[in-house]
Amino acid sequence: MSESVADVVARGYDRVAQAYAGLEDGVEWPRLRRLRELLARLPDGSRILDLGCGNGMPATAEIAKRHVAVGVDVSPRQIELARQNVPDATLSVGDVLELRYEPGSFDAIVAFYTFDHIPRERLPEMLGLMRGWLADGGWTLFTVEEEEQTDTVAKWLGEPMFFSSYDAATSRRLVADAGFDIVGAEVEEQLEGGHPVSYVWILARKPEEGQ
């Protein structure tokens, strides 16, 4: 039986847990700044889902300071670390495409560096799930890689990892097609292991009922 994409990603993140935890050392990624901009829009106590939460640092931990944090990651090792780092969060191991929540369960959903690890043809499905999980008027903030790449497995931090993404314009179109109002879609470059990588930061909102 061939190995699933989720299996490749889970094993990879299990094995690179220590290296990944140090990837931001000495560099400034946009993640925390952009997350704080989103959180400023939300009242305290909002329910926020972090898809691909990793070890919980820094995003899930930031959410948990004033909100109800729910984190999911496909890597058991990353969730083990997240439970140590963010004990107040509700955390579980799971494939983001296989999650099931009641409609309107969350006020916001974030996903940082997550969607380039799912097959790109399933991005519309993922966006549809997110729209359903969000309350009316709910927010989402997530990243997609700027450059297009077809489904591939390549060495990353010394381990095989799955990557897949559309070009930026296609990703933006799919977000709009899923029924979101796009508030912002900006490209920012960051250093990963000394190599520059550009991501599109998409901030979008589910319309209020009747809009």
C-alpha positions in Angstrom: 0.0 0.0 0.0 1.4 3.4 -1.0 2.1 5.9 1.8 -0.4 8.7 2.2 0.5 12.4 2.0 -0.5 12.7 5.7 1.8 9.9 6.7 4.8 11.5 4.9 4.1 14.9 6.6 3.5 13.3 10.0 6.7 11.3 9.9 8.7 14.3 8.6 7.5 16.6 11.3 8.0 14.0 14.0 11.6 13.6 12.9 12.5 17.3 12.5 10.8 18.4 15.7 14.0 19.7 17.3 15.3 21.4 14.1 11.9 23.0 13.4 11.6 24.4 16.9 14.9 26.3 16.2 14.0 27.5 12.7 13.0 31.0 13.8 16.0 31.5 16.1 17.7 34.7 15.1 15.2 35.7 12.4 11.9 37.5 12.4 9.0 35.7 10.8 5.7 37.7 10.1 3.6 35.0 11.9 3.3 36.6 15.3 2.9 40.1 14.1 0.1 39.1 11.7 -1.6 36.9 14.3 -1.7 39.8 16.8 -3.3 42.0 14.1 -6.0 39.4 13.7 -6.5 38.9 17.5 -7.0 42.6 17.9 -10.2 42.3 15.8 -11.7 39.7 18.2 -13.3 39.9 21.6 -11.6 38.1 24.5 -12.8 34.5 24.8 -13.2 33.9 21.1 -12.9 30.3 20.0 -9.9 30.0 17.6 -8.8 26.9 15.6 -5.1 26.6 14.8 -4.7 24.1 11.9 -1.3 22.6 11.7 -0.4 24.1 15.1 2.9 22.3 15.4 4.6 22.6 18.8 2.2 25.4 19.7 4.9 28.1 19.6 4.4 30.9 19.1 0.9 31.0 17.6 -1.2 28.7 19.7 0.4 30.1 22.9 -0.4 33.6 21.8 -4.0 32.7 21.1 -4.4 30.9 24.5 -3.4 34.1 26.4 -6.9 35.6 25.9 -8.9 33.2 23.9 -10.1 29.6 23.7 -7.3 27.8 21.7 -8.0 24.6 19.8 -5.0 23.2 17.9 -4.6 20.2 15.5 -1.5 18.8 13.9 -0.8 15.6 11.9 2.4 15.0 13.9 2.1 13.2 17.2 5.5 14.5 18.3 4.5 18.1 17.6 1.3 17.7 19.6 3.3 16.1 22.4 5.5 19.3 22.5 2.4 21.5 22.1 0.8 20.0 25.2 4.0 20.9 27.2 4.2 24.4 25.7 0.5 25.4 25.8 -1.2 23.3 28.5 -4.4 25.5 28.4 -5.1 24.7 24.8 -7.3 21.8 23.5 -4.9 19.8 21.3 -5.3 16.7 19.1 -3.5 14.7 16.4 -5.3 14.7 13.1 -5.3 15.2 9.4 -6.8 18.7 8.7 -8.7 17.4 5.8 -10.4 14.7 7.9 -11.5 17.0 10.8 -15.2 17.3 11.5 -16.6 20.2 13.6 -20.2 21.5 14.0 -21.1 24.4 11.8 -20.2 27.8 13.3 -17.9 26.3 15.9 -15.2 28.9 15.7 -14.8 32.7 15.6 -11.5 32.5 13.7 -9.3 29.9 12.0 -5.6 30.2 11.4 -3.2 28.0 9.5 0.4 29.0 9.2 2.7 27.1 6.8 0.1 24.3 6.7 -1.6 24.3 3.3 1.6 23.7 1.3 1.6 20.2 2.9 -1.8 19.1 1.4 -2.4 18.2 -2.2 -3.3 21.5 -3.9 -6.3 20.1 -5.7 -7.8 19.7 -2.2 -7.4 23.3 -1.2 -11.0 24.2 -2.3 -12.2 21.3 -0.1 -10.2 22.6 2.8 -11.5 26.2 2.3 -15.1 24.9 2.2 -14.6 23.0 5.5 -13.2 26.1 7.1 -16.1 28.3 5.9 -18.5 25.8 7.4 -16.7 25.7 10.8 -16.7 29.5 11.1 -19.5 31.5 12.7 -21.0 34.2 10.5 -18.6 37.1 10.3 -15.8 34.8 11.4 -12.2 35.4 10.4 -9.5 33.3 8.8 -5.8 34.1 8.5 -3.5 31.6 6.6 -0.5 31.3 4.4 0.1 29.7 1.0 3.4 29.7 -0.8 3.7 32.3 -3.5 5.1 30.1 -6.2 3.3 27.2 -7.8 4.6 23.7 -7.3 3.0 20.4 -8.2 2.8 17.6 -5.7 6.3 16.6 -4.8 8.3 15.0 -2.0 11.6 16.7 -1.3 14.2 16.8 1.4 13.4 19.5 4.0 15.5 19.8 7.2 17.1 16.5 6.2 13.8 14.5 5.9 11.4 13.8 3.1 8.5 16.3 3.1 5.5 16.7 0.8 4.9 20.1 -0.9 2.1 21.4 -3.2 0.8 24.8 -4.0 -0.9 27.0 -6.6 0.4 30.3 -7.7 -0.7 33.3 -5.7 -3.4 34.5 -8.1 -5.0 31.1 -8.2 -5.0 30.7 -4.4 -6.7 34.1 -4.0 -9.3 33.1 -6.6 -10.1 29.9 -4.8 -10.5 31.8 -1.5 -13.1 34.1 -3.1 -14.8 31.1 -4.9 -15.2 29.5 -1.5 -17.4 32.4 -0.4 -14.9 34.4 1.7 -14.5 38.2 1.5 -10.8 38.8 1.1 -9.6 41.6 3.3 -5.9 41.3 2.6 -3.5 39.2 0.5 0.1 40.3 0.9 3.4 38.6 0.0 6.1 38.5 2.6 9.5 36.8 2.4 11.1 35.1 5.4 14.3 33.1 6.0 14.1 29.4 6.6 17.4 27.8 7.3 19.1 30.7 5.6 16.9 30.4 2.4 14.3 33.0 1.5 10.8 31.7 1.0 7.8 33.9 0.0 4.3 33.3 1.4 1.0 35.0 0.6 -0.7 36.0 3.8 -4.4 35.9 3.3 -6.8 37.5 5.7 -10.5 36.8 4.9 -13.9 36.9 6.5 -17.0 34.8 6.2 -19.9 37.1 5.4 -22.6 37.8 7.9 -25.8 35.9 7.3 -27.8 37.6 4.6 -24.9 39.3 3.0 
